[in-house]
């Protein structure tokens, strides 16, 4: 089981809020920083996370959010430049914190050296963003195909599909399990989805969340 983490999310829009919901459901402590007062109030009413109204690029706002003791910060606003600025400021103030930035697909891997992980949540969904925040159990293999997501996913112990064979799991149309858990074989109907092992999965963006639910819970 993943240890409960203290996570800061910068940006309370659709992606940020959905990611916060998933993390909170998993038992992690979440603080959202949102600069829009109306949106901040709306998030507060949902009782999902601690909410701070302010600009996450400002050091005092990050400190107010508890950056010093946080395990990870995810900058999930709709602006790539702002997300990178937030993560870089966080790294300067708290070098041990894990940094995750939402970036435009066009930016590709150009910004990987500035943060611990980058995500493209418009394509892969909030579940991938949440998994990237808590650890490298889901890796996106970017720039491989057009609109198809190629993911390397570690099967969680308590996932619905854990311990079952591929033929016993009803994956949605638009899903292809590519490799066996050893990475040396092509997946077959009798391939067992062993908890803790990683599988390469090709999936259409519209069903990513459903596949993540089956393999990660």
FIBA-774937 format. One record per residue (C-alpha): residue number from 0; residue in three letters; chain; y, x, z. Coordinates in steps of 0.001 Angstrom, whole numbers, plus 500000, padded with zeros to 6 digits. Each point is the difference from the previous one (the first is absolute). Example, Ala and Ser with C-alpha at 12.3 -4.5 7.8 and 13.67 -1.06 7.14 Angstrom:
<nodes>
+------+---------+--------+--------+--------+--------+
! seti ! drenmar ! gudren !     yy !     xx !     zz !
+------+---------+--------+--------+--------+--------+
!    0 !     Ala !      A ! 495500 ! 512300 ! 507800 !
!    1 !     Ser !      A ! 503440 ! 501370 ! 499340 !
+------+---------+--------+--------+--------+--------+
</nodes>
This chain:
<nodes>
+------+---------+--------+--------+--------+--------+
! seti ! drenmar ! gudren !     yy !     xx !     zz !
+------+---------+--------+--------+--------+--------+
!    0 !     Unk !      A ! 500000 ! 500000 ! 500000 !
!    1 !     Unk !      A ! 503556 ! 501183 ! 499282 !
!    2 !     Unk !      A ! 502032 ! 500772 ! 503080 !
!    3 !     Unk !      A ! 502881 ! 497582 ! 500554 !
!    4 !     Unk !      A ! 503184 ! 501546 ! 498638 !
!    5 !     Unk !      A ! 503723 ! 499560 ! 500484 !
!    6 !     Unk !      A ! 501465 ! 499432 ! 496534 !
!    7 !     Unk !      A ! 503585 ! 499636 ! 498795 !
!    8 !     Unk !      A ! 500594 ! 498096 ! 496768 !
!    9 !     Unk !      A ! 503366 ! 500361 ! 498294 !
!   10 !     Unk !      A ! 500647 ! 496932 ! 497883 !
!   11 !     Unk !      A ! 499125 ! 496450 ! 500955 !
!   12 !     Unk !      A ! 499663 ! 498539 ! 496520 !
!   13 !     Unk !      A ! 496776 ! 498582 ! 498583 !
!   14 !     Unk !      A ! 498131 ! 503309 ! 499894 !
!   15 !     Unk !      A ! 501240 ! 501218 ! 503369 !
!   16 !     Unk !      A ! 499363 ! 496702 ! 501750 !
!   17 !     Unk !      A ! 496500 ! 499519 ! 498571 !
!   18 !     Unk !      A ! 499107 ! 503567 ! 500926 !
!   19 !     Unk !      A ! 501291 ! 499411 ! 503532 !
!   20 !     Unk !      A ! 497883 ! 496842 ! 500260 !
!   21 !     Unk !      A ! 496853 ! 501862 ! 498965 !
!   22 !     Unk !      A ! 500631 ! 502867 ! 502407 !
!   23 !     Unk !      A ! 500765 ! 497624 ! 502879 !
!   24 !     Unk !      A ! 496785 ! 498064 ! 499262 !
!   25 !     Unk !      A ! 498115 ! 503308 ! 500268 !
!   26 !     Unk !      A ! 501451 ! 500577 ! 503467 !
!   27 !     Unk !      A ! 502638 ! 502579 ! 499143 !
!   28 !     Unk !      A ! 503459 ! 499925 ! 501533 !
!   29 !     Unk !      A ! 502652 ! 499378 ! 497348 !
!   30 !     Unk !      A ! 503787 ! 500320 ! 499964 !
!   31 !     Unk !      A ! 501924 ! 498791 ! 496948 !
!   32 !     Unk !      A ! 503443 ! 501317 ! 499101 !
!   33 !     Unk !      A ! 501945 ! 497656 ! 497716 !
!   34 !     Unk !      A ! 503695 ! 500302 ! 499155 !
!   35 !     Unk !      A ! 500479 ! 496397 ! 498777 !
!   36 !     Unk !      A ! 500853 ! 497892 ! 503052 !
!   37 !     Unk !      A ! 498706 ! 496697 ! 498618 !
!   38 !     Unk !      A ! 496691 ! 501531 ! 498962 !
!   39 !     Unk !      A ! 499786 ! 501809 ! 503312 !
!   40 !     Unk !      A ! 500443 ! 496711 ! 501871 !
!   41 !     Unk !      A ! 497349 ! 498316 ! 497852 !
!   42 !     Unk !      A ! 497500 ! 502777 ! 500736 !
!   43 !     Unk !      A ! 500763 ! 499797 ! 503706 !
!   44 !     Unk !      A ! 499129 ! 496290 ! 499939 !
!   45 !     Unk !      A ! 496537 ! 500838 ! 498659 !
!   46 !     Unk !      A ! 499090 ! 502016 ! 503126 !
!   47 !     Unk !      A ! 498128 ! 502607 ! 497954 !
!   48 !     Unk !      A ! 501760 ! 503145 ! 501159 !
!   49 !     Unk !      A ! 502916 ! 501431 ! 501898 !
!   50 !     Unk !      A ! 503015 ! 499712 ! 497689 !
!   51 !     Unk !      A ! 503060 ! 502235 ! 499918 !
!   52 !     Unk !      A ! 502969 ! 499087 ! 497828 !
!   53 !     Unk !      A ! 501521 ! 503102 ! 498452 !
!   54 !     Unk !      A ! 499893 ! 502666 ! 497307 !
!   55 !     Unk !      A ! 496845 ! 502098 ! 500300 !
!   56 !     Unk !      A ! 501690 ! 502975 ! 498322 !
!   57 !     Unk !      A ! 502118 ! 500431 ! 503152 !
!   58 !     Unk !      A ! 498387 ! 502309 ! 502592 !
!   59 !     Unk !      A ! 501113 ! 497901 ! 502982 !
!   60 !     Unk !      A ! 498254 ! 496926 ! 498547 !
!   61 !     Unk !      A ! 496778 ! 501979 ! 499560 !
!   62 !     Unk !      A ! 500293 ! 501242 ! 503565 !
!   63 !     Unk !      A ! 500617 ! 496451 ! 501221 !
!   64 !     Unk !      A ! 496786 ! 498960 ! 498242 !
!   65 !     Unk !      A ! 498060 ! 502564 ! 502032 !
!   66 !     Unk !      A ! 499442 ! 502588 ! 497287 !
!   67 !     Unk !      A ! 499341 ! 502749 ! 502550 !
!   68 !     Unk !      A ! 496799 ! 498318 ! 501174 !
!   69 !     Unk !      A ! 499004 ! 498295 ! 496721 !
!   70 !     Unk !      A ! 496852 ! 500977 ! 498138 !
!   71 !     Unk !      A ! 501265 ! 499001 ! 496550 !
!   72 !     Unk !      A ! 503042 ! 498724 ! 498160 !
!   73 !     Unk !      A ! 499744 ! 498103 ! 496719 !
!   74 !     Unk !      A ! 503144 ! 499568 ! 497914 !
!   75 !     Unk !      A ! 499246 ! 496884 ! 497942 !
!   76 !     Unk !      A ! 503403 ! 498868 ! 498736 !
!   77 !     Unk !      A ! 500465 ! 499278 ! 496311 !
!   78 !     Unk !      A ! 502008 ! 503212 ! 499473 !
!   79 !     Unk !      A ! 498081 ! 503231 ! 499371 !
!   80 !     Unk !      A ! 502924 ! 502258 ! 500903 !
!   81 !     Unk !      A ! 500582 ! 498242 ! 503305 !
!   82 !     Unk !      A ! 496305 ! 500150 ! 500867 !
!   83 !     Unk !      A ! 499882 ! 503732 ! 499403 !
!   84 !     Unk !      A ! 503184 ! 500523 ! 502025 !
!   85 !     Unk !      A ! 498514 ! 498049 ! 502920 !
!   86 !     Unk !      A ! 496771 ! 501995 ! 499952 !
!   87 !     Unk !      A ! 501780 ! 503339 ! 499723 !
!   88 !     Unk !      A ! 502325 ! 499119 ! 502883 !
!   89 !     Unk !      A ! 496990 ! 498918 ! 502064 !
!   90 !     Unk !      A ! 498182 ! 503271 ! 499280 !
!   91 !     Unk !      A ! 503053 ! 501957 ! 501129 !
!   92 !     Unk !      A ! 500303 ! 498032 ! 503247 !
!   93 !     Unk !      A ! 496256 ! 499769 ! 500750 !
!   94 !     Unk !      A ! 497968 ! 502554 ! 497980 !
!   95 !     Unk !      A ! 496637 ! 498639 ! 501181 !
!   96 !     Unk !      A ! 500556 ! 496434 ! 498738 !
!   97 !     Unk !      A ! 498048 ! 498884 ! 496907 !
!   98 !     Unk !      A ! 502349 ! 498953 ! 497198 !
!   99 !     Unk !      A ! 499190 ! 497449 ! 497308 !
!  100 !     Unk !      A ! 502465 ! 499052 ! 497264 !
!  101 !     Unk !      A ! 499985 ! 497172 ! 497488 !
!  102 !     Unk !      A ! 501054 ! 501381 ! 496619 !
!  103 !     Unk !      A ! 500336 ! 498754 ! 496458 !
!  104 !     Unk !      A ! 496954 ! 500526 ! 497791 !
!  105 !     Unk !      A ! 502222 ! 501908 ! 497566 !
!  106 !     Unk !      A ! 500702 ! 502601 ! 502693 !
!  107 !     Unk !      A ! 496300 ! 500745 ! 500157 !
!  108 !     Unk !      A ! 498945 ! 502971 ! 502060 !
!  109 !     Unk !      A ! 503371 ! 501758 ! 499812 !
!  110 !     Unk !      A ! 500808 ! 499157 ! 503614 !
!  111 !     Unk !      A ! 496634 ! 500761 ! 501631 !
!  112 !     Unk !      A ! 501255 ! 503316 ! 501390 !
!  113 !     Unk !      A ! 502671 ! 498206 ! 502030 !
!  114 !     Unk !      A ! 497758 ! 497485 ! 501801 !
!  115 !     Unk !      A ! 496432 ! 499735 ! 501253 !
!  116 !     Unk !      A ! 499153 ! 497106 ! 497680 !
!  117 !     Unk !      A ! 501531 ! 497850 ! 497295 !
!  118 !     Unk !      A ! 499096 ! 496399 ! 499206 !
!  119 !     Unk !      A ! 500619 ! 497633 ! 497107 !
!  120 !     Unk !      A ! 499622 ! 496671 ! 501842 !
!  121 !     Unk !      A ! 501126 ! 497800 ! 497112 !
!  122 !     Unk !      A ! 496724 ! 501014 ! 498354 !
!  123 !     Unk !      A ! 497619 ! 500577 ! 502857 !
!  124 !     Unk !      A ! 501175 ! 497528 ! 502621 !
!  125 !     Unk !      A ! 500930 ! 500268 ! 503657 !
!  126 !     Unk !      A ! 496399 ! 500763 ! 501012 !
!  127 !     Unk !      A ! 500129 ! 503352 ! 498222 !
!  128 !     Unk !      A ! 503369 ! 500755 ! 501589 !
!  129 !     Unk !      A ! 498618 ! 499153 ! 503452 !
!  130 !     Unk !      A ! 496898 ! 502134 ! 499459 !
!  131 !     Unk !      A ! 502103 ! 502936 ! 498822 !
!  132 !     Unk !      A ! 502111 ! 499766 ! 503154 !
!  133 !     Unk !      A ! 497095 ! 500171 ! 502451 !
!  134 !     Unk !      A ! 498078 ! 502678 ! 498116 !
!  135 !     Unk !      A ! 498422 ! 501174 ! 496738 !
!  136 !     Unk !      A ! 497276 ! 497358 ! 499779 !
!  137 !     Unk !      A ! 501410 ! 498604 ! 496758 !
!  138 !     Unk !      A ! 501251 ! 502362 ! 497317 !
!  139 !     Unk !      A ! 501635 ! 498833 ! 496780 !
!  140 !     Unk !      A ! 499209 ! 502117 ! 496937 !
!  141 !     Unk !      A ! 503291 ! 499509 ! 498182 !
!  142 !     Unk !      A ! 500860 ! 500533 ! 496348 !
!  143 !     Unk !      A ! 496385 ! 499595 ! 498892 !
!  144 !     Unk !      A ! 500171 ! 496680 ! 498169 !
!  145 !     Unk !      A ! 502636 ! 497451 ! 499033 !
!  146 !     Unk !      A ! 500002 ! 496978 ! 502298 !
!  147 !     Unk !      A ! 496568 ! 500640 ! 501511 !
!  148 !     Unk !      A ! 499904 ! 501347 ! 503556 !
!  149 !     Unk !      A ! 497496 ! 502775 ! 500666 !
!  150 !     Unk !      A ! 499460 ! 500297 ! 503745 !
!  151 !     Unk !      A ! 497804 ! 502126 ! 502229 !
!  152 !     Unk !      A ! 499133 ! 497789 ! 502957 !
!  153 !     Unk !      A ! 498137 ! 500873 ! 503189 !
!  154 !     Unk !      A ! 497880 ! 497071 ! 501184 !
!  155 !     Unk !      A ! 501019 ! 498898 ! 503502 !
!  156 !     Unk !      A ! 497342 ! 499498 ! 502683 !
!  157 !     Unk !      A ! 500821 ! 496312 ! 500504 !
!  158 !     Unk !      A ! 500807 ! 499122 ! 496368 !
!  159 !     Unk !      A ! 498293 ! 496887 ! 498545 !
!  160 !     Unk !      A ! 498230 ! 502121 ! 497363 !
!  161 !     Unk !      A ! 498938 ! 502835 ! 502319 !
!  162 !     Unk !      A ! 496275 ! 500741 ! 499888 !
!  163 !     Unk !      A ! 499346 ! 497669 ! 497070 !
!  164 !     Unk !      A ! 498928 ! 500848 ! 496467 !
!  165 !     Unk !      A ! 502333 ! 499397 ! 497061 !
!  166 !     Unk !      A ! 497843 ! 497174 ! 498684 !
!  167 !     Unk !      A ! 500282 ! 498259 ! 503384 !
!  168 !     Unk !      A ! 503806 ! 500057 ! 500044 !
!  169 !     Unk !      A ! 502016 ! 497537 ! 497930 !
!  170 !     Unk !      A ! 502854 ! 502171 ! 498778 !
!  171 !     Unk !      A ! 502675 ! 498145 ! 498001 !
!  172 !     Unk !      A ! 500072 ! 500222 ! 496217 !
!  173 !     Unk !      A ! 502075 ! 503004 ! 499007 !
!  174 !     Unk !      A ! 498227 ! 502383 ! 502406 !
!  175 !     Unk !      A ! 497753 ! 502939 ! 499122 !
!  176 !     Unk !      A ! 498449 ! 502266 ! 502631 !
!  177 !     Unk !      A ! 499770 ! 503297 ! 498117 !
!  178 !     Unk !      A ! 498340 ! 502573 ! 502249 !
!  179 !     Unk !      A ! 497360 ! 500059 ! 502674 !
!  180 !     Unk !      A ! 500983 ! 501084 ! 503485 !
!  181 !     Unk !      A ! 498898 ! 503579 ! 499331 !
!  182 !     Unk !      A ! 502420 ! 500292 ! 497088 !
!  183 !     Unk !      A ! 497252 ! 501493 ! 497841 !
!  184 !     Unk !      A ! 498465 ! 496817 ! 498618 !
!  185 !     Unk !      A ! 501151 ! 496925 ! 498138 !
!  186 !     Unk !      A ! 499848 ! 496836 ! 502124 !
!  187 !     Unk !      A ! 497079 ! 497660 ! 499283 !
!  188 !     Unk !      A ! 499088 ! 496500 ! 501217 !
!  189 !     Unk !      A ! 497879 ! 501499 ! 502802 !
!  190 !     Unk !      A ! 502744 ! 502389 ! 501131 !
!  191 !     Unk !      A ! 500635 ! 499439 ! 503695 !
!  192 !     Unk !      A ! 503575 ! 499832 ! 501247 !
!  193 !     Unk !      A ! 499421 ! 502286 ! 502960 !
!  194 !     Unk !      A ! 502753 ! 499904 ! 502662 !
!  195 !     Unk !      A ! 501990 ! 503230 ! 500044 !
!  196 !     Unk !      A ! 499163 ! 500941 ! 496408 !
!  197 !     Unk !      A ! 502624 ! 500006 ! 497229 !
!  198 !     Unk !      A ! 499615 ! 498192 ! 496686 !
!  199 !     Unk !      A ! 502085 ! 500191 ! 496842 !
!  200 !     Unk !      A ! 501063 ! 496486 ! 499024 !
!  201 !     Unk !      A ! 501719 ! 498794 ! 496834 !
!  202 !     Unk !      A ! 501830 ! 496753 ! 500644 !
!  203 !     Unk !      A ! 502529 ! 497764 ! 498299 !
!  204 !     Unk !      A ! 503239 ! 499695 ! 502030 !
!  205 !     Unk !      A ! 499622 ! 496250 ! 500490 !
!  206 !     Unk !      A ! 496813 ! 500397 ! 502078 !
!  207 !     Unk !      A ! 500753 ! 503197 ! 501955 !
!  208 !     Unk !      A ! 500622 ! 498146 ! 503254 !
!  209 !     Unk !      A ! 496671 ! 498146 ! 499731 !
!  210 !     Unk !      A ! 498092 ! 503230 ! 499336 !
!  211 !     Unk !      A ! 501774 ! 501739 ! 502886 !
!  212 !     Unk !      A ! 499046 ! 497136 ! 502290 !
!  213 !     Unk !      A ! 496326 ! 500410 ! 499060 !
!  214 !     Unk !      A ! 499938 ! 503782 ! 500433 !
!  215 !     Unk !      A ! 502527 ! 500574 ! 502769 !
!  216 !     Unk !      A ! 500074 ! 496669 ! 501876 !
+------+---------+--------+--------+--------+--------+
</nodes>
